[in-house]
Amino acid sequence: MAYILDHVLLWREGKTKPASILIEADRFRMIRSQLDRFHCMKVNLEDYVMTGGQVMLDSCTEEDQSFASFKEHMKNNVLGRGCTCFISIIPVNRSKEIAVKTAKRRQILINAPADHYLALKCPIKSLTPSFIYEAKKQQISLIFAELNNESDYQSFTWPWLRDALYLHPVTFIPFWNHREPNPKLDRQWSAFMGRTGIPVLPHSIHPLQPLKIADLRILGIDPEKGRVRLNGDADYNLFTKNTLSDSVETKPHLDYDNHIPTISIQRGRVLKAGQAVFFKPGFGEEKHIVIRSSYSSPLSLI
């Protein structure tokens, strides 16, 4: 059934714009300033600010997790925060563990209520061409490199991975062991890795915090997830205007760290409404990153 989200204030990368949105078959089919000529059910959302569904890094890495604890974690920490898609980290120490641990994680995520991407986390010394090949065999394109200090990545032989990365592009994300991430560490990582030509996220990621669109683009998750776009899945969050602080221009100011959506929708289904959170086992799907030329940087072979 087609319906229209009418007179909503659409939030896009810090800017708001009035919009009316046609949804059909659980996808965004049309986004206009007004859709008065359409004769289908309309939902007046003039009291709401709308964003795309949030994408977060999940904090749970446990393999032997009961269904009850998994359900509680998903409801309280993921769905309840407006997350319609999450990244699930699989800790491994060497390439031989990837297939087994990935299978175990996929078994757990059969009951996932939200869409998800898989990522690997390993010590940087474990990164080898065979590790990259095995990751891509499992359709995983995100790897968290565990770091203890700056010398870990500065002394690593990155050229060793070039051939494997050229055929199997992945994105590396810094993960600082036993250290609090800070801007200085991230700047040093970004500056050094920029000279190697290896695809990386220029900073670490905090669990259970919405990822910015700029980061989702680097990771290859955008435009599949994270924003309202034509023909995209009908994943979105609604924030009531009176719960958001106003800026000096009297426009709603949205702070993802402090504001929780009133309503969360994933592919047309309600995940959260007010204080109620709805857990539907198995509704989530595993997503895979498709490297698009317009979103990926070419790997230098020099």
C-alpha positions as CSV (number, residue, x, y, z in Angstrom):
1,M,0.0,0.0,0.0
2,A,1.3,3.4,-0.9
3,Y,1.1,6.3,1.5
4,I,2.6,9.8,1.9
5,L,4.5,11.3,4.8
6,D,3.2,14.8,4.5
7,H,4.7,18.2,5.6
8,V,7.7,16.7,7.4
9,L,10.9,18.6,8.1
10,L,13.6,16.5,6.5
11,W,17.0,16.7,8.1
12,R,20.0,16.2,5.8
13,E,23.6,16.7,6.9
14,G,22.8,19.5,9.3
15,K,20.2,21.3,7.2
16,T,16.4,21.0,7.2
17,K,14.0,21.2,4.4
18,P,10.1,20.8,4.3
19,A,9.2,17.7,2.3
20,S,6.5,15.3,1.4
21,I,7.6,11.7,0.8
22,L,5.8,8.9,-1.1
23,I,6.4,5.4,0.2
24,E,5.4,2.4,-1.7
25,A,6.5,-1.3,-1.2
26,D,8.5,-0.2,1.8
27,R,10.8,2.1,-0.3
28,F,11.0,5.9,-0.8
29,R,9.5,6.4,-4.2
30,M,9.2,10.2,-4.4
31,I,10.5,13.2,-2.4
32,R,9.0,16.6,-3.2
33,S,8.2,19.8,-1.5
34,Q,4.5,18.9,-1.8
35,L,2.5,15.9,-3.2
36,D,-1.0,17.3,-3.2
37,R,-2.0,15.7,-6.5
38,F,-1.6,12.1,-5.2
39,H,-4.8,10.5,-3.8
40,C,-3.5,8.0,-1.3
41,M,-3.3,7.9,2.5
42,K,-1.4,10.8,4.0
43,V,0.2,11.0,7.4
44,N,0.6,14.6,8.7
45,L,4.1,14.9,10.2
46,E,4.4,18.7,10.6
47,D,5.3,18.3,14.3
48,Y,8.3,16.0,13.4
49,V,11.9,16.2,12.2
50,M,12.8,13.3,10.0
51,T,16.2,11.7,9.5
52,G,17.4,8.5,7.8
53,G,17.7,5.4,9.9
54,Q,20.8,5.5,12.0
55,V,23.8,3.2,11.4
56,M,25.9,2.3,14.5
57,L,28.8,0.1,15.6
58,D,27.4,-2.6,17.9
59,S,29.3,-2.9,21.2
60,C,28.7,-6.6,21.6
61,T,31.3,-9.1,20.4
62,E,30.3,-12.1,22.5
63,E,29.8,-15.4,20.6
64,D,28.2,-17.5,23.4
65,Q,25.2,-15.1,24.0
66,S,21.8,-16.4,25.1
67,F,18.8,-15.3,23.1
68,A,17.4,-13.5,26.2
69,S,20.6,-11.4,26.6
70,F,20.8,-10.8,22.9
71,K,17.2,-9.6,22.8
72,E,17.7,-7.3,25.8
73,H,20.8,-5.8,24.3
74,M,19.1,-5.2,21.0
75,K,16.1,-3.5,22.5
76,N,17.9,-1.3,25.0
77,N,21.1,-0.4,23.1
78,V,20.3,-0.6,19.4
79,L,16.6,-0.4,18.5
80,G,15.8,1.9,21.4
81,R,18.4,4.4,20.2
82,G,16.9,4.7,16.7
83,C,19.4,2.3,15.0
84,T,17.9,0.6,12.0
85,C,21.3,-0.9,10.8
86,F,24.4,-1.9,12.8
87,I,27.9,-3.1,12.2
88,S,28.8,-6.3,14.1
89,I,32.4,-6.9,14.9
90,I,33.9,-10.4,14.8
91,P,37.2,-10.7,16.7
92,V,39.8,-13.0,15.1
93,N,43.5,-13.5,15.5
94,R,44.4,-15.2,12.2
95,S,42.9,-16.0,8.8
96,K,42.1,-19.6,9.7
97,E,39.6,-18.4,12.3
98,I,37.6,-16.2,9.9
99,A,35.3,-18.9,8.4
100,V,34.4,-20.6,11.7
101,K,33.8,-17.4,13.6
102,T,31.9,-15.7,10.8
103,A,29.6,-18.7,10.6
104,K,28.9,-18.5,14.4
105,R,28.2,-14.8,14.2
106,R,25.8,-15.3,11.3
107,Q,24.0,-18.0,13.3
108,I,23.5,-15.5,16.2
109,L,22.3,-12.8,13.8
110,I,19.6,-15.0,12.3
111,N,17.5,-13.5,15.1
112,A,18.7,-9.9,14.4
113,P,15.8,-7.4,14.4
114,A,17.7,-4.8,12.3
115,D,19.8,-4.9,9.2
116,H,23.5,-5.4,9.7
117,Y,27.0,-5.5,8.2
118,L,29.8,-7.8,9.4
119,A,33.3,-6.6,10.2
120,L,36.5,-8.3,11.3
121,K,38.8,-7.1,14.1
122,C,42.3,-8.4,14.4
123,P,45.8,-7.4,15.5
124,I,47.5,-5.5,12.8
125,K,50.3,-8.0,12.6
126,S,47.7,-10.6,11.5
127,L,46.9,-8.7,8.3
128,T,48.2,-10.8,5.4
129,P,47.1,-11.3,1.7
130,S,45.5,-14.6,2.8
131,F,43.6,-12.7,5.5
132,I,42.2,-10.3,2.9
133,Y,41.3,-13.1,0.5
134,E,39.4,-15.0,3.3
135,A,37.6,-11.8,4.4
136,K,36.4,-11.2,0.9
137,K,35.4,-14.9,0.5
138,Q,33.1,-14.3,3.5
139,Q,31.8,-11.0,1.8
140,I,33.3,-8.8,4.5
141,S,34.7,-5.5,3.4
142,L,35.4,-3.8,6.8
143,I,38.4,-4.6,9.0
144,F,39.3,-3.1,12.3
145,A,43.0,-3.0,12.9
146,E,44.0,-3.4,16.6
147,L,46.7,-0.9,17.5
148,N,48.6,-0.4,20.7
149,N,50.6,2.7,19.6
150,E,51.6,4.6,16.6
151,S,54.6,2.4,15.7
152,D,52.2,-0.5,15.1
153,Y,50.9,0.9,11.8
154,Q,54.0,3.0,11.0
155,S,56.2,-0.1,11.0
156,F,53.7,-2.3,9.2
157,T,54.6,-3.4,5.6
158,W,51.5,-2.0,3.9
159,P,52.9,-2.6,0.4
160,W,52.6,-6.3,1.2
161,L,48.8,-6.0,0.9
162,R,48.6,-4.0,-2.3
163,D,47.9,-6.9,-4.7
164,A,45.3,-8.4,-2.4
165,L,43.5,-5.1,-1.9
166,Y,43.5,-4.2,-5.6
167,L,41.4,-7.3,-6.3
168,H,39.5,-7.3,-3.0
169,P,39.0,-3.7,-1.8
170,V,38.4,-3.4,1.9
171,T,38.4,-0.4,4.3
172,F,40.6,-0.4,7.4
173,I,39.4,1.2,10.6
174,P,41.7,2.0,13.6
175,F,40.9,0.3,16.9
176,W,43.0,1.4,19.8
177,N,43.7,-1.3,22.4
178,H,43.7,-0.1,26.1
179,R,43.8,3.5,25.0
180,E,41.1,6.1,24.8
181,P,40.8,7.4,21.2
182,N,41.6,11.0,20.8
183,P,41.9,13.5,17.9
184,K,45.7,13.5,18.0
185,L,45.9,9.7,17.5
186,D,43.4,9.9,14.7
187,R,45.2,12.7,12.9
188,Q,48.5,10.8,13.0
189,W,46.8,7.7,11.7
190,S,45.0,9.6,8.9
191,A,48.2,11.5,7.8
192,F,50.3,8.4,7.7
193,M,47.8,6.2,6.0
194,G,47.1,8.9,3.4
195,R,50.6,8.5,2.2
196,T,50.3,4.8,1.7
197,G,47.3,4.9,-0.6
198,I,45.5,2.2,1.5
199,P,41.7,2.8,1.9
200,V,41.0,3.7,5.6
201,L,38.6,5.5,7.8
202,P,40.6,8.5,9.1
203,H,39.5,8.0,12.7
204,S,38.2,5.4,15.2
205,I,34.6,4.7,15.8
206,H,32.7,4.9,19.1
207,P,30.2,2.1,19.7
208,L,26.5,2.8,19.8
209,Q,26.9,6.3,18.3
210,P,25.3,7.2,15.0
211,L,27.9,7.3,12.2
212,K,28.0,10.4,10.1
213,I,27.1,10.3,6.4
214,A,30.7,11.3,5.5
215,D,32.0,8.1,7.3
216,L,29.3,5.9,5.7
217,R,30.4,7.1,2.3
218,I,34.0,6.1,3.0
219,L,33.0,2.7,4.3
220,G,30.7,2.1,1.3
221,I,27.5,1.8,3.4
222,D,26.1,5.0,2.0
223,P,24.0,5.3,-0.1
224,E,22.6,1.9,0.8
225,K,21.9,2.9,4.4
226,G,21.9,6.0,6.6
227,R,19.9,8.6,4.7
228,V,16.6,9.2,3.0
229,R,17.0,8.7,-0.8
230,L,14.9,7.8,-3.8
231,N,14.3,4.1,-4.2
232,G,16.1,3.4,-0.9
233,D,14.6,1.3,1.9
234,A,12.0,3.1,4.0
235,D,14.3,3.4,7.1
236,Y,13.8,6.6,9.0
237,N,13.5,8.2,12.4
238,L,11.1,10.9,13.6
239,F,12.0,13.4,16.3
240,T,9.3,15.6,17.8
241,K,10.2,19.2,17.3
242,N,9.4,20.2,20.9
243,T,12.1,17.8,22.2
244,L,14.8,19.4,20.2
245,S,16.7,22.5,21.3
246,D,16.4,25.6,19.1
247,S,19.3,27.4,17.5
248,V,19.6,31.2,17.2
249,E,17.8,30.9,13.9
250,T,14.9,29.2,15.7
251,K,15.5,26.0,13.7
252,P,15.5,22.6,15.5
253,H,19.0,21.6,16.5
254,L,19.5,17.8,16.4
255,D,22.2,16.3,18.5
256,Y,22.4,12.5,17.9
257,D,24.3,12.0,21.2
258,N,21.5,13.5,23.3
259,H,18.3,13.1,21.3
260,I,16.5,9.8,21.0
261,P,13.9,9.5,18.2
262,T,10.3,9.2,19.1
263,I,9.5,6.8,16.3
264,S,11.8,4.5,14.3
265,I,10.8,2.8,11.1
266,Q,12.7,0.1,9.2
267,R,11.5,-0.9,5.8
268,G,8.0,0.4,6.7
269,R,7.8,-1.5,10.0
270,V,7.7,0.2,13.4
271,L,10.8,-0.6,15.6
272,K,10.2,2.0,18.2
273,A,7.2,4.2,19.1
274,G,7.5,6.4,22.2
275,Q,8.8,4.2,25.0
276,A,7.8,1.0,23.3
277,V,10.4,-1.0,21.4
278,F,9.3,-3.9,19.2
279,F,11.7,-6.8,18.7
280,K,10.9,-9.0,15.7
281,P,13.5,-11.9,15.5
282,G,14.9,-12.4,12.0
283,F,13.5,-9.2,10.5
284,G,17.0,-7.8,9.9
285,E,19.0,-8.8,6.9
286,E,22.8,-9.1,6.4
287,K,23.9,-6.4,4.0
288,H,27.1,-6.5,1.8
289,I,29.1,-3.5,0.7
290,V,29.2,-3.0,-3.1
291,I,32.2,-0.9,-4.0
292,R,30.9,1.8,-6.4
293,S,33.4,3.8,-8.5
294,S,31.8,7.1,-7.4
295,Y,32.2,6.3,-3.7
296,S,35.5,4.5,-3.6
297,S,39.0,5.9,-4.0
298,P,41.3,4.1,-6.5
299,L,44.1,2.2,-4.9
300,S,47.5,3.5,-5.9
301,L,49.8,0.9,-7.3
302,I,52.9,3.1,-7.2
